[in-house]
Amino acid sequence: GIFTSGTWEEKSDEISFADFKFSITHHYLVQDSTDKEGKDEVLEDVIPQSMQDLLCMNNDFPPRAHCLVRWYGLREFVVIAPAANHDAVLSESKCNLLLSSVSIALGNTGCQVPLFVQIHHKWRRMYVGECQGHGVRTDFEMVHLRKVPNQYTHLSGLLDIFKSKIGCPLTPLPPVSIAIRFTYVLQDWQQYFWPQQPPDIDALVGGEVGGLEFGKLPFGACEDPISELHLATTWPHLTEGIIVDNDVYSDLDPIQAPHWSVRVRKAENPQCLLGDFVTEFFKICRRKESTDEILGRSTFEEEGREIADITHALSKLTEPAPVPIHKLSVSNMVHTAKKKIRKHRGVEESPLNNDVLNTILLNLYNQFKSAPSDSLTYKLALCLCMINFYHGGLKGVAHLWQEFVLEMRFRWENNFLIPGLASGPPDLRCCLLHQKLQMLNCCIERKKARDEGRKTNPSDMHPGDAGKAGDQLGPDNLKDVDKEKGEVGKSWDSWSDSEEEFFECLSDTEELKGNGQESAKKGGPKEMTSLKPEGRLYQHGKLTLLHNGEPLYIPVTQEPAPMTEDLLEEQSEVLAKLGTSAEGAHLRARMQSACLLSDMESFKAANPGCFLEDFVRWYSPRDYIEEEVIDEKGNMVLKGELSARMKIPSNMWVEAWETAKPIPARRQRRLFDDTREAEKVLHYLAVQKPADLARHLLPCVIHAAVLKVKEEENLENISSVKKIIKQIITHSSKVLHFPNPEDKKLEEIIHQITNVEAIIARARSLKAKFGTEKCEQEEEKEDLERFVSCLLEQPEVLVVGAGRGHAGKIIHKLFVSAQRAAAVAPPEEELKRMGSPEERRQNSVSDFPPPAGRELILRTTVPRPAPYSRALPQRMYSVLTKEDFRLAVKTKIIDVDI
């Protein structure tokens, strides 16, 4: 009915009455505007809406509503209750005082909304109330007992109470309309097991429920998330005399009930593998210990001669010696790393054994996919999760991290690129740890290129000339030429590791001093033509130099230094501290123009005799303005000049151009010192505590958890879960966008993921119990899947066809299996079940247990108080459970006009 499908709202306020605080709450069903218009046009002699609803049978037994809605069938009412939870109206005098005050208030205001007062302790849910309107008054009474009198456990006894309460002056009595609902509870599922993936006994590092190989997250509940199934069998329209229900015999067979409805009771906070997995990893964020405190002395400390002279270490870093192939194996690296650890810690104390550690490291470095989420950082986060949950906890995490850092240093020292990382500069959209690993990879790429350049030792000739020489002399002779050149011109990749060292050959330096340096500053074409062009990449289309007509060449330039977000933040702070003064602004501009100066020097080396205008035409074309003018001969020609900002006195571009020397990129000071940056990254990794590591990787873990939930949801196709996942993604993107999110917000995200996991687990549990996958007929399968989906999303679901429908037959079998198991009936006795229903009742166990709840609603219409009074509706609601009996009576409805 509308009580189930409609929307309920409430408004609350506090009032004081005789120094006693009460909360007053208005509960009402939101109605359409058409209903409200019709309500305003009602006649004056029509009884109040609350009394009209007494005879409406469409709204009986609403699954989700206030208890007074179920007991009295109301769509609008007001409740007055003590404001404090520990306060209660216990004495009869106080109760009578409140009721008399309510009666006076209703009479004075003309309010037709029922008004209730909560009495006794709140857990008893005891209410008394009154309603007035159009010459009619009704009292709402209630009886609540712990022990149920025997005569009230069946329909005949309750009919006697009802007839005595209404006190009808007519004989014979009008017929009584009856609505009955029996609720049966199923707790024992028997052979309908909970479908959770068992552990893989043969797996190297498995052995736990739901456990999978490294790099994958587990999923599912460790216990059945559906604890009970409640079957409500309803007889909505009965009349007195049609059925028999007394202490001896009853016609109310649940199989014959015309209406069946089902609700499921969910297990409270079921243990879910994915939720526990992420929660345990999140707990590491709150630990204070460092890696050294967890595992003992630092494994990075070297003893004796290994720390005797730091210069040996530096020379080792810059040494271009080839790396033996056998040293590049993962097993050799693991052996070396564990050998260092054993110096300070016994073998038996190692948190991770060799099999587990080798499995993880091979997973990290050897299995790659093209998916964006399959990066090294992402897989490292999942492996650390697995280690924390299954293999050693915090000690295991610290141990794996030390091995990982040792591997990073090994790769840096031996020019072995880190797999599983996208090439290029650090991606600022990723977590900081991922950026650091990308930065280390950039350093390895630069160092590897430099060392390979040192092996090949190319000459300092123009690429075209080198090609010609190679054609004439052949590869062997070309090597001899290179050897003869020696140190005259080193390649772009053959820089030293020192920032302050330059590679300007003697002849070039003398040439610069003799005739090129001053002219280089001024950009004179005549003086610069004698300089040899260097570092040309390719010709720039049809552009030529303005003053000598030579083709304009694009130079080989240095790549800008890659930066992580923390370095960018540091740089921003330094620039901000320079202030807003003219000197600070000038210094800030100089600091930011290092890349510009490098490009100018490369441009001058590639284009001898060039001017600033030539450079601007290539570097910033918008700052070179061309317009058509008429020359002295009357011809239309193009004339160009620098933009206004380039002509400002003390312009940064002009100053940089005057300072720049014609030096090719390969002999300039490095904009990016890969050695220094790599050591900074390695130091940053080495000093990370497990808590810091968990903070860095938690976004990856949450990302993986969300992907896992989406993957599992696609198999079940639950609409409500899709909406929740979208909310989780939106919430997570906002929270994880900042570097240090609040713990409370992270816990909320993890809690949402766990809830989704539980919903999917419930769906699978219900599908297993109702056998949706075993259905051979497509129509039956669709009906059952629709039924299971409704069970997850609705408080109560109507069973189509009752006990004769597809779902009804399965529910019947579930109860029969539970009853047989409870009675421990032997298989031979199953033959006795054949026969009439009477024989089945006598010779075998009942298909259903005794009802856990019995609800009855009795209605009639009688004139009160006199036979000539208006015929008004009367109603009584009764609910009987194992330890509770309640009567909600609405029978003192009288015509006060009499």
Order of alpha helices (4+ residues) and beta strands (2+ residues): alpha-beta-beta-alpha-alpha-alpha-beta-alpha-beta-beta-beta-alpha-beta-beta-beta-alpha-alpha-alpha-alpha-alpha-alpha-alpha-alpha-alpha-alpha-alpha-alpha-beta-beta-alpha-alpha-alpha-alpha-beta-beta-alpha-alpha-alpha-alpha-alpha-alpha-beta-alpha-alpha-beta-beta-beta-beta
